[in-house]
């Protein structure tokens, strides 16, 4: 997680930790809360039990988080930051539209494994969809990730197609999130085929874009 991501996360706290000990306290609260969510679900995680398992008074939890929703929101932010890191890594070094397609596949596979392997994240994402404020945060994050993808890849698309490319990326990112939530509820073989089918949708849409003309101004002949 980058220093910028950490800074963004800390701004969501009721009290921003200024010392290493305080940061460690916040991380411990989040770690315990996530463990409890994985074991008991969102409803089973309580502020009192988080305080008990982190070895401090409940006031020390409320010092940083005003309520359970604030903990859920920050855990979601951590998940989102990890997802953005995967997007950036997958797009690094991409040179053409075939590389964009392969990067999209890698991002989808990575996201599926990230969610499927973490019961707490699964409950977290389901809870997000049931809370209007958190759902809006999720949509905003999806747009942020799509814009990140576009910023790293749209220069490979013909200039006339870039606005449509941005819209499509946003739509596909939104649909991918729902598809992954569905896939993890299915038998492994069916989930795998669903991933394959969704990749084919991505490939088909990307095939509709023209490559940017990279010959002009680079010293190469057309």
BELFEN-V670995 format. One record per residue. N is the residue number from 1. PHI is phi in radians with two decimals (999 if undefined). OMEGA is omega in whole degrees, 0 to 359 (* if undefined). NEAR is the number of other ideal C-beta (glycine too) atoms within 10 Angstrom. Layout:
# BELFEN-V670995
n & phi & omega & near
N & PHI & OMEGA & NEAR
N & PHI & OMEGA & NEAR
This chain:
# BELFEN-V670995
n & phi & omega & near
1 & 999 & 184 & 13
2 & -1.30 & 178 & 11
3 & -1.07 & 178 & 7
4 & -1.15 & 178 & 9
5 & -1.09 & 178 & 16
6 & -1.07 & 180 & 13
7 & -1.10 & 178 & 10
8 & -1.09 & 180 & 14
9 & -1.11 & 184 & 20
10 & -1.14 & 179 & 17
11 & -1.19 & 180 & 9
12 & -1.42 & 183 & 14
13 & -1.35 & 175 & 16
14 & -1.09 & 177 & 11
15 & -2.23 & 183 & 13
16 & -1.36 & 181 & 14
17 & -1.21 & 182 & 16
18 & -1.88 & 181 & 9
19 & -2.04 & 181 & 8
20 & -1.04 & 180 & 8
21 & -1.08 & 179 & 8
22 & -1.19 & 178 & 16
23 & -1.11 & 178 & 14
24 & -1.11 & 178 & 11
25 & -1.13 & 178 & 19
26 & -1.09 & 180 & 20
27 & -1.08 & 179 & 12
28 & -1.17 & 177 & 15
29 & -1.03 & 181 & 23
30 & -1.17 & 180 & 20
31 & -1.10 & 180 & 14
32 & -1.16 & 179 & 20
33 & -1.05 & 180 & 26
34 & -1.14 & 177 & 22
35 & -1.07 & 180 & 14
36 & -1.12 & 178 & 19
37 & -1.11 & 178 & 24
38 & -1.11 & 182 & 17
39 & -1.51 & 190 & 12
40 & -2.12 & 185 & 14
41 & 1.51 & 182 & 16
42 & -1.04 & 183 & 20
43 & -1.15 & 182 & 10
44 & -1.42 & 179 & 12
45 & -1.48 & 179 & 23
46 & -2.12 & 178 & 14
47 & -1.07 & 181 & 18
48 & -1.13 & 181 & 9
49 & -1.22 & 175 & 16
50 & -1.03 & 179 & 24
51 & -1.07 & 182 & 18
52 & -1.08 & 185 & 14
53 & -1.36 & 176 & 15
54 & -1.65 & 173 & 18
55 & 1.30 & 179 & 10
56 & -2.52 & 177 & 15
57 & -1.20 & 181 & 11
58 & -1.08 & 178 & 15
59 & -1.09 & 181 & 8
60 & -1.27 & 174 & 14
61 & -1.42 & 179 & 25
62 & -1.14 & 178 & 15
63 & -1.04 & 182 & 18
64 & -1.90 & 184 & 21
65 & -2.16 & 183 & 23
66 & -1.18 & 181 & 14
67 & -2.85 & 182 & 11
68 & -1.13 & 180 & 17
69 & -1.05 & 179 & 14
70 & -1.17 & 176 & 17
71 & -1.15 & 179 & 24
72 & -1.03 & 180 & 22
73 & -1.08 & 182 & 19
74 & -1.28 & 174 & 20
75 & -1.09 & 176 & 21
76 & -1.10 & 180 & 20
77 & -1.08 & 176 & 19
78 & -1.08 & 178 & 18
79 & -1.03 & 181 & 20
80 & -1.13 & 179 & 20
81 & -1.10 & 177 & 17
82 & -1.12 & 179 & 15
83 & -1.13 & 178 & 22
84 & -1.08 & 177 & 18
85 & -1.08 & 178 & 14
86 & -1.15 & 178 & 17
87 & -1.09 & 182 & 22
88 & -1.08 & 181 & 14
89 & -1.14 & 182 & 13
90 & -1.21 & 182 & 22
91 & -1.58 & 181 & 20
92 & -1.07 & 177 & 9
93 & 1.46 & 179 & 8
94 & -1.18 & 186 & 17
95 & -2.08 & 183 & 9
96 & -2.67 & 183 & 12
97 & -1.17 & 175 & 18
98 & -1.12 & 177 & 13
99 & -1.18 & 176 & 15
100 & -1.10 & 178 & 25
101 & -1.06 & 180 & 17
102 & -1.12 & 178 & 15
103 & -1.14 & 178 & 20
104 & -1.07 & 177 & 26
105 & -1.07 & 182 & 17
106 & -1.12 & 179 & 15
107 & -1.11 & 180 & 22
108 & -1.10 & 179 & 20
109 & -1.08 & 181 & 14
110 & -1.11 & 180 & 17
111 & -1.17 & 178 & 20
112 & -1.06 & 180 & 20
113 & -1.13 & 179 & 12
114 & -1.07 & 182 & 15
115 & -1.39 & 184 & 20
116 & -1.09 & 183 & 15
117 & -1.54 & 185 & 10
118 & -2.42 & 181 & 17
119 & -0.99 & 180 & 15
120 & -1.13 & 178 & 20
121 & -1.13 & 179 & 21
122 & -1.06 & 178 & 19
123 & -1.13 & 180 & 21
124 & -1.07 & 181 & 23
125 & -1.16 & 176 & 20
126 & -1.15 & 179 & 12
127 & -1.15 & 179 & 20
128 & -1.01 & 183 & 23
129 & -1.23 & 182 & 13
130 & -1.65 & 182 & 9
131 & -2.12 & 187 & 15
132 & -1.04 & 181 & 8
133 & -1.14 & 179 & 10
134 & -1.21 & 177 & 18
135 & -1.12 & 176 & 13
136 & -1.09 & 177 & 11
137 & -1.11 & 179 & 16
138 & -1.13 & 179 & 18
139 & -1.12 & 178 & 14
140 & -1.10 & 178 & 11
141 & -1.18 & 177 & 20
142 & -1.05 & 178 & 20
143 & -1.11 & 180 & 15
144 & -1.08 & 179 & 15
145 & -1.16 & 179 & 23
146 & -1.12 & 178 & 20
147 & -1.16 & 176 & 15
148 & -1.11 & 177 & 17
149 & -1.03 & 181 & 25
150 & -1.09 & 181 & 19
151 & -1.11 & 182 & 11
152 & -1.61 & 187 & 17
153 & -2.17 & 189 & 21
154 & -1.15 & 179 & 20
155 & -1.17 & 178 & 11
156 & -1.53 & 180 & 19
157 & -1.79 & 177 & 21
158 & -0.91 & 187 & 14
159 & -0.96 & 181 & 11
160 & -1.16 & 183 & 9
161 & -1.72 & 192 & 16
162 & -1.21 & 178 & 17
163 & -1.12 & 177 & 12
164 & -1.13 & 178 & 13
165 & -1.04 & 179 & 21
166 & -1.09 & 178 & 18
167 & -1.11 & 182 & 12
168 & -1.13 & 180 & 18
169 & -1.05 & 178 & 24
170 & -1.05 & 180 & 19
171 & -1.10 & 182 & 13
172 & -1.15 & 177 & 21
173 & -1.10 & 180 & 24
174 & -1.13 & 180 & 16
175 & -1.16 & 181 & 14
176 & -1.09 & 180 & 23
177 & -1.07 & 178 & 21
178 & -1.17 & 180 & 11
179 & -1.10 & 180 & 20
180 & -1.17 & 178 & 22
181 & -1.07 & 177 & 15
182 & -1.25 & 186 & 12
183 & -1.04 & 183 & 20
184 & -1.25 & 176 & 18
185 & -1.58 & 187 & 9
186 & -1.77 & 172 & 12
187 & -0.98 & 187 & 8
188 & -0.97 & 182 & 10
189 & -1.12 & 180 & 8
190 & -1.20 & 178 & 12
191 & -1.08 & 180 & 18
192 & -1.09 & 179 & 13
193 & -1.18 & 177 & 13
194 & -1.13 & 176 & 16
195 & -1.09 & 179 & 18
196 & -1.08 & 181 & 10
197 & -1.09 & 181 & 10
198 & -1.21 & 176 & 20
199 & -1.09 & 178 & 16
200 & -1.12 & 175 & 10
201 & -1.09 & 179 & 13
202 & -1.03 & 182 & 20
203 & -1.06 & 180 & 14
204 & -1.10 & 179 & 9
205 & -1.21 & 180 & 17
206 & -1.14 & 180 & 19
207 & -1.16 & 180 & 9
208 & -1.42 & 181 & 10
209 & -1.71 & 176 & 19
210 & -1.56 & 177 & 11
211 & -1.29 & 177 & 13
212 & -1.17 & 176 & 17
213 & -1.43 & 182 & 11
214 & -1.66 & 183 & 12
215 & -1.37 & 184 & 10
216 & -1.27 & 172 & 9
217 & 1.39 & 181 & 7
218 & -1.94 & 176 & 7
219 & 1.43 & 180 & 6
220 & -1.81 & 178 & 8
221 & -1.31 & 178 & 4
222 & -1.09 & * & 5
